[in-house]
Amino acid sequence: MVRLPGEVDGRRFLRAMARLGWMVVAQSGRFIFVAFHGVIRRNAIRNILKLAGTPEDEFLRVL
């Protein structure tokens, strides 16, 4: 199994999630929040993917 990268640019992460069917919205409620600036570290990526119910290998395929 390929390992998640140590860091991913926030914009690149959001583009990959959009390819998986997620979208950026500006509402309150039950959503997954992702910083739009800087980098997202491996543990945060893993936690977000877990909350989204997205397998790591599927995310890596579209990254």
C-alpha positions in Angstrom: 0.0 0.0 0.0 1.3 3.4 -0.9 1.7 5.8 2.0 0.1 9.2 2.3 2.4 12.1 1.6 3.8 14.0 4.7 2.1 17.2 3.6 -0.3 18.3 0.9 -1.0 21.8 -0.2 -4.5 22.8 1.0 -5.7 23.8 -2.5 -4.4 20.5 -4.0 -6.2 18.6 -1.2 -9.5 20.4 -2.0 -9.2 19.7 -5.7 -8.6 16.0 -5.0 -11.7 15.9 -2.7 -13.7 17.6 -5.5 -12.7 14.8 -7.9 -14.1 12.4 -5.4 -17.4 14.1 -5.4 -17.1 16.5 -2.5 -17.7 20.2 -2.9 -16.7 23.4 -1.2 -19.7 25.1 0.6 -20.1 28.0 2.9 -22.7 26.8 5.3 -22.9 25.8 8.9 -23.9 22.3 10.1 -22.4 18.9 9.8 -19.4 19.5 7.5 -15.7 18.7 7.3 -13.7 21.9 7.6 -10.3 22.1 5.8 -7.9 25.1 6.0 -7.7 26.7 2.5 -4.1 27.9 3.1 -0.8 26.4 3.8 -0.3 22.6 4.0 -2.3 19.8 5.5 -0.2 17.2 7.3 -0.5 13.4 7.0 -2.4 12.9 10.3 -4.9 15.6 9.4 -5.4 14.1 5.9 -5.9 10.7 7.4 -8.5 12.0 9.9 -10.4 14.0 7.2 -10.5 10.9 5.0 -11.7 8.8 7.8 -14.6 11.3 8.6 -15.4 11.4 4.9 -15.5 7.7 4.6 -12.9 7.8 1.8 -10.2 5.1 1.5 -6.6 6.4 1.4 -5.8 4.5 -1.8 -8.8 6.2 -3.6 -7.6 9.6 -2.4 -4.1 8.9 -3.6 -5.4 7.9 -7.0 -7.0 11.3 -7.6 -4.3 13.3 -5.8 
